[in-house]
Amino acid sequence: MYQDIREVVFTQGDIRAAVARLGIQISRDYQDRDLVLVSVLRGGAFFVTDLARAIPAYLSLDFMAISRYGPRARGEKGVRILKDLDEDILGKDVILVEDIIDTGLTCAYLVRILNERSPRSLKVCCLLDRRERRLVNLPLAYVGFKVSDAFLVGYGLDYREMYRNLPFIGLLTDGARERLSPSSTTPTGQGSR
Ligand code: PRP
């Protein structure tokens, strides 16, 4: 698997430092609050579990899973909830935790439906912010790194469901992309990443 990476963009150390920094910021901002970290399967699971361990305070974790149909441009019309939260967030302080925000459409949709449940507060935390691709205005309270428009894998980010388990974030070789991308099929998820 490692031979498929042509460049490491963020090392394990970079990621660890960013997660620690975000954990400190969140800990300060949410002292004595009823904090819930909400993450989106699958990619976000890696980041949120590390982030939770970097926050030395009471908190709970909850997960959603969504599926998308067709291109991102369909926006919310193409999103369906496959797994909803297990807990009620009414009156809670919620942070929506994402591994990467591109167009912002997924996050904007989730922010809208979570706000309808009347949390006490709702903010967004993402490890990677790829603003170049943004299609909607989305305030981000906590950002690990700003990234350019390159195809990234690792630390939760996949290509055709592979490479999520890389402990760093990097760029795939063209050869690996071609090998995993039969021309007869269309990439799913963040395949356009
Ligand atoms: C990624 C990421 C966000 C979304 C961001 O998920 O985890 O949920 O894409 O893209 P957007 O800002 O353009 O909406 P992906 O669809 O790759 O699924 P995954 O979490 O299973 O990898």
Residues whose N, C-alpha, C, O or C-beta is under 5 A from the ligand:
A	BS01	PRP	V40 L41 R42 G43 G44 D99 I100 I101 D102 T103 G104 L105 T106 C107 G156 G189 Q190
